[in-house]
Amino acid sequence: MTEDTSLGIGELARLTGVPVRTIRFYCDEGILDSARSAGGHRRFEAAAVERLGLLRRLRGLGLGLPSIARVLTGERSLAEAVTAERAALDVELAALAWRRASLRAVEEAAPSARAARLDLLAAVQDGLVARDALATFWRRCYLGAVSAETADMFLSVTVPPPPRDPTPAQVVAYAGLVTVAGDPALRRKLRARARLVADLVADESALHAGVGAACELARLLVLTGRPPGRGHALDRFVAAHASARRARDTPLFRRELVAHTATDRDPRLRRYWTLVGEVTGEPVTVGTSHHWLLDALEESAGGR
């Protein structure tokens, strides 16, 4: 006669410290297997002790029952489950940090400014959603027919990721970015600019690459405090535009380029890049370098 090594629900509860009602719940949810005795009582294999112990430990770490079930069935490894849980927790912690900084930003504002500060921060209750809104703004209003690689490069410097543990000032600055991007008049102006560029420029990706190289040259000049003026950085900037338009760098071309880039000198865009610097801590952003080049162009063309 074979010895019955199965466990009753009470014995399983005693061995694991898990209440009987909880074991019943796990069985009903299909997470813990059981059989029925001739008398209709739940019986468990000895392996259920280890299985229930693992289940309990994973619950203690905060894993949900669906995730635990996939581990117990072998659908997902333990390492994969805890990695996914940790990633989800990172998102939650970032959201809490953002919320805490927002509350501090309102708290630290002068009493007369708190209502306006609260209205401003309402646009960035979720940093990731705010980032997506900024990316959508630039894709729709500024980027034309460019390659995916160019778009990704452009957005990586134009749309800063929300800081994981932001200061109140960074949250306020990020809200300012969203406010600038939400300006209907600026949107219309940038869309008109995008249509003009599409008509004049044969290869917008090449233009972005050339302007980016010029901005890098200008960044070094801005860092040293040099005022906008003639030089290699400006020549590289103009050459990028001339090549994209199949034109030559002449005094007339520079005057025309000043007119064509008028939208890029909009004060709201200057403010946008100032705010980017406040969010990222960069001493000189790409946008700051770009505006240095635009000012240098205007000066070289006799417009200042």
N, C-alpha and C positions, 0 to 999 in steps of 0.2 A: 504494500500500500504506500503511495507517494505522500510524503509529508507536505502539508500545506504551509508554505512560507510567506503567503500573502499577509498583508496588514489590514486591519480594520481602520476605519476613519479616526476612531478615538486614539488608537495606538500611534497612528501617523501624526496626529496632532501633538501627542506627548513627545514623540521623538524630534519633532521639528520646531515646536513652539508656536505653530500656526493654528489659530482657532479653527474649530470644526466648521463653523459657518463660513469661514473664508475658504477652506478646502472645498466645501460644497460649491461655493461660487466659482472657484477655478475649474471645477469639474463641469459645471453647467456651461461655462464659457468655452469649453473644449481645450483648455490650456493644460489640464492635468487629466491623464487617462485613468480610468477605473473600470472595474468589472463588477458584476452583481453576483452575490452568493445565492444559493438555493432559496434562502429566506428573504432575498431582495436587498440585502445590505451591501454597501459599497466595499469593495476589496481592492487593495493596491499592491502592486509588485514592490519588492524591496528597493528597486531603483527609484521609486517615487520619493524616497527620503532625500536623495541627492538632488533630484529634479526640483523638488519643492524648496530645498535649501537655496539652490541657484535662483529660483524664481523670487524668493524672499529677498535675497541680496540685491538683485537687479531692481526690485521695487524700491528698496532702500536708497538706491542711487537715483531714483526718479524716473526710470524707464517706464513707458506705458505698456499696458498689456499686449497690444498688437505687436510691438517690437519684441517683447519678451517671448511671445508665442513663436515668432520667426526664429529666434535663437534656439528654443527648445525643440523645434521641428528640424533644425539643421538648415533652414532656408537662408539664414544669415549667421555669420560667425559672431562670437562674443566681441571680438575686437571691432568688427564693423558696427555692431549695435552701439557700443559705448562711444565710438568715434562720432557716429551720427548724433547721439544724444549730447555729446560735448559741443558739437557744432551748433545744434539748436540752442543750447544754453548760452553760447557765445552771442548769438543773435539777441536773445532775451536780455543779456547783461548790457549789450550795446544800447538797446532800446531804453533800459532803465537809466543808464548813464546819460543818455540824451535828455530824458525827461528830467532828471535831477538838475542838469545844467540849465535847462529851460526854466525850471522853478527858481533856481538861484538868480537867473538873469532878471526875472520879474521882481524878485525880492530885493535885489541890489539897485534897481532903478529908483530914481527919485520919485516920491509919491505922486507928483504931478505928471510923471511920464509913464507910470505903470500901466495905465489903460492902453496907451499906444504901444507899449512894449508887448503887452499881452496879445493885441491884435496882430502885431508883426510875427510873433512866434507861433501863432495859430497856423501859419502856412508851412511850418516845419515840425509838426508833431511827430513825424516819422522821418528820420534822416535819409533812409534808403528810398522812400517814396519821393522825397524832395530831390535827391540826386537824379532819379529817373526823370523827374519833371525838367530839370536843367538839361539833361541829355536830349530830351525830346525837343526842347526849345532850340538848341543849336542845330540839331539834325534838320528841323523843319525850316528854320529861318536863316541859316548861314551856310550850311554845307550843301553843295550842289552835287553834280555828278562826279563823285570821287570814289576811289576804291575802298573796299572794306578796311584795308590796312590803314589807309590815310584817315578814314573816319575814326577808327579806334585810336590812332595816334593823337588826332586833334582833340577828341573827347577826353583823353587821358590827362591832358594839360588844361583843358577848359573847364572840366567838371570835376572838382576835387571830391574825393570820397569823404563822407562824413567822418570826422574823428571818432575813434572808438571810445575815448574818454574825454569828451569835449569840455572846454571851459565855457562859462557863460558868454564870454566875448565871442568865442567861435560859433556858438549856436546863433547868436544875434547876427553875426556876419553871414552865416549860411542863410538865415532868413532874408537878409538883405539881397543875396544873390537871387533867391526865388522871387523877390519883389521886382527886381530889375527885369528878370526874364518874363515876368507876368505883365509887363507894360505893353498894352495893345499897340500904342503908337510906335514903340521901338520894334515890335514884331513886324508891323507893316513896313517900316523903313528897311529892316534887314531883308525882308522878302523881296522888296524892290531891288536892293543891292544884289541879291543872289541872281535875280533875272538878268541884271546888267552884266554881271560876271559871266553868266552862261552864254550870253550873246558875244562877248568879247574874247573869252578865253577858250582855247582849244583843249587844253589838258589841265583841269583843275587840280588833279593830284600832284602834277609836276610843280604847279604854282605853290601849293601848300609846302612842298618839300623845299623849294627855293626860299620861300619866305621864312620857313623854320630855320634854315641855315643862317640867314641874315639875322634873325632874332637872337641866335646863339652868339653871333659876333657882337651884336649890340648889347647883350646882357653883360658882357665883360666891361663895356664902356660905362654902362649905367652903374655897375658896382663900384667903379672908380670915381663916380660923380661927374663924369664928363657930360656937358650939356649937348643936346642934339645938334648935329652938324655934319658936314661933309666927311667922306672917308670911305674906307673899304666896306664897312657894314652897310652904309647907305647904297653904295654902288651895287653891292650884291643884291640888295632888296629891289632896286630898280631893275636890275638885269633879270631877276626872276619874273617880274611883271612884263617886261619887254619881250622876253622869250615866250611867255605864255600867250601874248597877243601878237606874236610874229612881227614885232616892231623893233626899232633901234632906240637906244638911250640917247635922246636929244633934249635940249631945253624945252621944246614944244611938247615932247612926250611927258616930261616931268610935270609940266603944267596941267596936261590932261589927266595925268595920274593923280594929281592932287584933287581934282574934281571928282574923279571916279572913286576915290577912297574917302570922300567926305563923311560917309556914314560910319566908317571905321573910327573916325575921330569923335563920334558922339560922346558927350560927357557921361551918359549913362553907361556906356561901355568902359570908359575909364574907371568909373566907380566900381563896375563889376570886377575889374582886375585888381583894384585896391582891396576889395573884399576877399577875393581869392587868396591874396597874400596874407590877410588876417586869418583865414581858415587854415592855410597850409604852413604858415610861418616862413615862406620863401622870401628872401630879401629882394629878389627881382623875379617876377613872374614872366612867363612868355608874353602875356598881354602888355605888361609894362614895357618890355623890350620893343614890342610891335608899335606901341604908341610913341616911343622914342624915335623909331624910324619914320613914322608918319610925320612927326614934328620936324625931323631933319629934312624930310622930303619937301615939306611946305616951305621951310627956310631956304633950301637950295633952289627952289623954283621961284623965289622972290615973293612968296605969299605971306611972309612974316616980317 
